[in-house]
Amino acid sequence: MKIGLLLFILIVIMLVVLSIRERVRLMNRRNKEWDVIGEAKTSPMSRALTGLVGTAGGIYLSLVLMQTFLELELPTNVQLGSIGLEPLAAASIAIAILQPFAIRFLSLAKRRR
């Protein structure tokens, strides 16, 4: 059971790192550096991590509002081994991690037409 938990944590960390890397790549492709000299600059990684957390937070708020509006009864915690997760928070993080890969997939699908 400990190996399964360790494997789960390593997979989640790997997915977060890959998602941040993909977000950095997308931001570098979209944004040109037009900053004047002397202004403080944030690193692409910090902007990508901020975007990941912000996206996950927005998704979480939307899911909570939808759950409240639809009056859905969800469990307060879901156990994955020895880790207890709140279902809406886990879903929002998972969606935010997968979002840049979905954007890349859609852009590749558009190019192939």
ABEGO torsion letter per residue (X at the ends): XAAAAAAAAAAAAAAAAAAAAAAAAAAAAABBBABBBGBBBBBAAAAAAAAAAAAAAAAAAAAAAAAAAAGBBBBABBBBEABBBBAAAAAAAAAAAAAAAAAAAAAAAAAAX
